[in-house]
Every structure is written in structure tokens, then in C-alpha cells.
Amino acid sequence: MSATPDSKLHGAVPTMISMVVPTRNRAHTLRRVADSYFAQEGVDEIVFVSDAGDDDTETALREIASKYPGVRLVFMTNASRQGASQSRNIGVQACTNAFILFCDDDEYLEAGYAQICLDKLLSYGAGAVSGRRIYMRSGETQAQALDRFGSGLRASRPFIPLLCEFVNGARFTGDIQQPITNAIILTRTEDLRTYGFDPAYARGNGYREESDYQMNLYVNGKDIWVTNRCHSFHLPLHEVRTGGQRTSVWKRLYWENHYTRYFYKKYYDRYASRMGMATPRVLAVLAFGAFSLYKELVRPPLYRVAVALMARRKRA
């Protein structure tokens, strides 16, 4: 489903937005990306929740925040590891605005991201809205990354219902509605305090931790939208150094399947009913298991071969 809404439905009085950013020992990435949070139109409050971190994240953020006196910085530290989901819940409780934008600590936000998502959320009456996520390559500027990405990288369905997976690089224009999107969402504070993030995803790579909240909205009748009007830019993976995707392939396989079984147990029947799907849950879980093996073991070498062939053709 796609459409183009009329923007600015919130009227002449500005509607202010809070941001919540869970983090752990990522001062090195926040020094690069956090300016793009403080510079967001409509954002007057940013809550960073350090998950028992012990680096100089707070010092780095206070240095950056000093350049933006109109934005309130809240820095919180968990006494012990709680995981990203519970850190988000903790951050939500400290927010004072009716709308909250979540961001990861290794992504830039394009100028206007928060305000565009708010316009879409209000126009569509949505539960959550995200822009497109672009994974940057080494040495690439944001402008170069956006030019390369365009409206997507390949002809593919943006969402695969049986796997409950969105395809980040799928090519589409305008805005589309689907059950889940990426993690950089804007949503309502009241919905977060009703549904919240599930702390059960605290171990391993936390696979589906962001999707859980979105699916909770979806199975309760709320719509999720993705727009091409704004973008987040993920730092090149080799520059991030830590995090769930830096673990071994075998650990990723284990946690992807462990959390997908948990996720499907919670939501699959209601999700399938709303989607009009007749496939039993057990078959959907098996299908995801096969997909995760392909994604982690087969697709990476195929991708490397394809890149090498393209490079050879360019040199020829």
C-alpha cells in the first residue's frame, strides 16, 4: 500500500519531539553522529541511556550538547547490563514530549528526519514511521551513499510475509505500509507506555528487539509506514567495532533462530490473521531457519563474488 499524505497536520503550534538513544561504550561513534541528532528540527530533548558503559560517552555527549543550548540533554546510566530494549524503556520514562524518535548510536540522521516522520505519523494516523536506512561504504560521504542508494538497490519485495523480514535495500518510491521497518522509528509516547519494548531480547545479538515493539503495534491494529523522504546513514560496519553483528556467524545463527521462535510464539497467529496468511507457525519457523542459513552462510560469499566480477568488468 502506498500513498502521499498532506503534511503539517499538527497545525501552526510546533509539536516537539524527544529522542531516545540506547548506547554502550560507543563514544567513538557518537562523536561522529550525535551532532545530527541535536540539529534535528523539532527535537528539544535527547535521552541517552548508557547500558552500564564505562567509556567517556557522557563527556563526549556533553561537549556536543554544549553547541545546542536549545536541546535538553539527559544522560542516564544503568547500574548493570539491561540490554537495548530495557534501556529504551528506561529512556522513555524520562521523556516529556508526546512523540519519541529512536536512533542507534552508530547512525547519522539526515536533516529533517524527525519532522518528516512526525508529519507522516500524523497524516496517516500511524503507530510508527521510519525513513530509509543506508549502510555506508568505507570512505563514502552521506551524499555519495544517498546517490548510490537512490530509492533502493535492487528489485525486490520490500517485505517477505512468511519470514516477517523487511528488505532494507528493496527499491520503491513514495511511502509504503508494512508490519515492521528498521529501528529508526518515530512513535507516540502513549503507545510506548502501553506496549513498550520486551526486555527478553537482552542476550546475544538481540535479534528482533526493535521489531517486537513494532509488531505489537501492528497486531493491535496500528499501521507502520516507511518513507523515502528521509534517511539514516549507518556507519561502515568495520568502523563500529562492537555490537551484535560483530559476533561469530554461529552465534548469530543461534540467536536469530532463538529469538524468531520467541517472536513468532508471541505474535504469529495474530500477525498471520491480519496479513491473511494460512501457513502454520511451525512451517514459518522452519522457513526462517532455512533463510537464516542462506543469509549467514551462502549469501556472503555469493555477494563477494558478484562484487569481484563487477570490479573486473569495470577494469576491462
N, C-alpha and C positions, 0 to 999 in steps of 0.2 A: 504494500500500500504506500502511495506517495502523494504528497500534496505540497502546496506552498502557502503558509499562513500569512495573515496580516500581522505585522509586528507591532510592538508598543501597546499592547492591550492593557498594560498596567497603568496607563494614564500619565498625567503630567508630573505627579509626585514620584520621585525616584524610589524604586524598591531596592533596598540594599541587600547584599549577598555576603554570607560568611563563607570562608574556605576551611576545610579540614585536610591536613596532610599528615598521615602517619609516617614515621621515619625511624630508622635505627642506624646510627653510625654512618650517616651519609652527608657529612659536612662537605665532602669534596664534590658531590653532585649538586647540593643545594646552593653552594657558592656560584654555580653556573646557571641554575634555572630559576631560583627563587625570585629574582627581580621581576620575572614575567608574571608572578602571582601578585606581587604588591602593586604592579602597574595596571592591573585589570580594572576596567571601568565598572563601577557599581560594587566593587568589593571594598568593604571598610573594616573587615575583621578577618584575621587568619589565625587559625589554631593549629599549631604543630604539636603532635604527641610523639615524644621520643619513647620508644619501647625498651626502656632500661638501657639506653645507649650510654656510652662512656667517652665519646669523642668530643670535639669542640663545636658541635652543631649549634648550641644555644648562642655561643659567641658569634658564630658566622651569621646567624639569623638576625641578631640584634644589630650587627653592623649594617646589614642590608636594610632592615626596618628603619634605621635612623634616617634614611633618604626619603622615606614616605610617611611623613607625620600624620597624614590623614587616614592611615590604616592602623588599626589596633592589632598589635602582636600579642598572642597568648602562647606561651611555651610551657608545656606540661611534660613531666617525666614519670613513666610507670616505674614503681619500685622494683618490679620483677617482670619478666617477659610475659606479655599478654597476647601477642600476635597482632597482626594488622587489623583484623575485624574488630576486636575489642578495643583497640586503640582508636578506631573510627568512632565507636560508640562513646568512648570517653570524651573525644573531641566534640561530638555533637552536643553533649550535655553542657559544654562551655560556650556554645554559640548563642547569640542574642538575636539573630535575624531569622526571618521566616523561610529563607531559601539557603541551601548549602551546596557548594561546589566541592567535590572531592578531586584531589590530584595526587599522583605518585611523586616521590621525591627525586625522580630521575627524568622528569619530563618538563620541557618548556610548554607554556601556553601561548598560543597566538593571540595577539592583541584583539580584544573584543570577545574572547571565548565565553566568558561568564555572561555577558549581557546578551549575546546571541542565543545562548542556551536558555536563558530566562525568558526571552521573547517567545521562543518556540514552546517552552513548557506551558506558558500561559495561553498562547494561541491555540494549542492542541488540547489543553486540559490534561497534559501527560503526567505520568508518575515520575519519569526521569528522562533527561535528554543528554546526549553526548555529541561531540563533534567527531571528526575522523582522527585516528591515531596514525602517525607516520613514524616508522623506525628509520632513524638517520643512519647514513653510512659514514665511515671514518673520513674526516676531513671535509664533510659536506656542511654547507650552511643551511639554515632553515629555508631560505628562498630556493636553493638548489633542490632540497628534499621535496618541497612542495611542487616544484616544477616537474620533478621526476614522477611523483605520485599522481598528480592530476586529480581525477575523480576515482582513482583506483588503479591497480596494477595489472589485473587480469579479469577476463570474462568468467565470472563465477557467480553462483547464487550467494547473496550476502549472508544467508542464514541456512544452516543444514538442520532441519527439524529433528530427525532421528537422533543425531548426535548432540543436539542442543548446543551447537557451536556456531558463533558468528565468524564470518570470513573477513578478517581485517582488511585485506587488500582487494576485496571484490570491487568491481567497477560499477558505480551507479551515480546518478546525478540527483540533485534536489535533496529531499528528506524522505526517509523510509521508516516504517514502523516494524519492529521485530521484538521477540520476547526478551532478549538481552543484548547488551552492547559492551563496549570497553569500560574500563574503570573510571574514566574521567567524566563523571556524570554530575549534572545539577539536578537537585531534587528538593522536595519540601521537608522542612524540619519536622512538621507534624507527622509525616509518613515515616520518617526515620525513628521518631519516638514511639510509633505504633509497631513497626515491623523490625527495624534495626538490622544490624549485621550479626551473623551467627558466629560466636567465639569458637565453635568446634573446629574451625579451619586453622587453628593456631600452629599445628605441627607441619613439618615438611615444607613443601613449596606453596601451601595454602591454595591449591588449585580450586577454582570456582568460588573463592571467598567473596569477590565483588559480585559475581553473577547471582549468588544466593539472595542477596537483598533485592536485586532487580527481578528475579523470578518470583519472589514473594509478592512484589507489587503486581506482577503480571497475572499470577493465578488468583489474585484478589481483584481482578478486573481493571487494573490500571495499565496504561499503554507506555511503551518505551520507544523513543524516537532517536534516530541518528541523522545528523545534518552534515552536508558538505560545506556549510557556510563557515565553519571554524575547525581548527586543527590543534592537536597536541603533538609535540615532537619528542619522541623517546631518544635519549642519548644512545649512541652506539653501544652495544652490549659489552664490548671489551673495555669501555670506559667506566662501567658501573662497578665492577669488581666484586660485589657481594649481592646476595639475593637468591630467590628460589630457582631462577633459571640458570644459576651458576653451579648447581648440584650435578651429580652424575646422571647419565641417561637412565640408569636402572632405578635410581631413587625417584626421578621424575615419573617414570612409568608407574611405579608403585603408587605414588601419591595421587597422580591423575586418576587412576582407576579407583583407588580407595575413596577419594572424595566424590567422584562421579557416582559411585554406588550410593553413598550417603545422600547426595543431592537428589538423585532420582527417587530414592525412598521417600524423601520429604515431599517432592513436588510432581513426580512424573504423571500420576493419574490425573491431577487437575490440569497440568500443562497439556497433556495429550487431549483431554476433553476440550479445552479451549481451542487447540490447534486443529481439532477434527482428525486426530491420528488414531488408528486402530491397532498399531503394533504393540504387543505386550511389553511390559517393562523389562522382563528378562532378556528379550531379544535386543532391546535398545541398549542395555548394558553390555551385551556381547558385541554388538556393533561398535560401540565406543571402544571396547578393548582392542578390537582389530584396528580401528582407526588410530589409536594411540601408538600401537606398534609401528604402523606405517609412518606416522608423523615423526616419531623419535628415531627410528632405525633405518627406514627406507628413503624417506623424502630428503633428508640432509645430503647424502651422497649424490642423489639424482640432481639436486639443486646445484651442487658444486660442479658436476659435470656440465650442466647446462650453462653455468656462468663461464666455465673454461672454454666451451665451444663458441659462445658469443664473443669472448675476448679474442679468440683465434680468428674468427671471421672479420672482426674489426681491423686486425693487423694485416689480413690478407689483401 
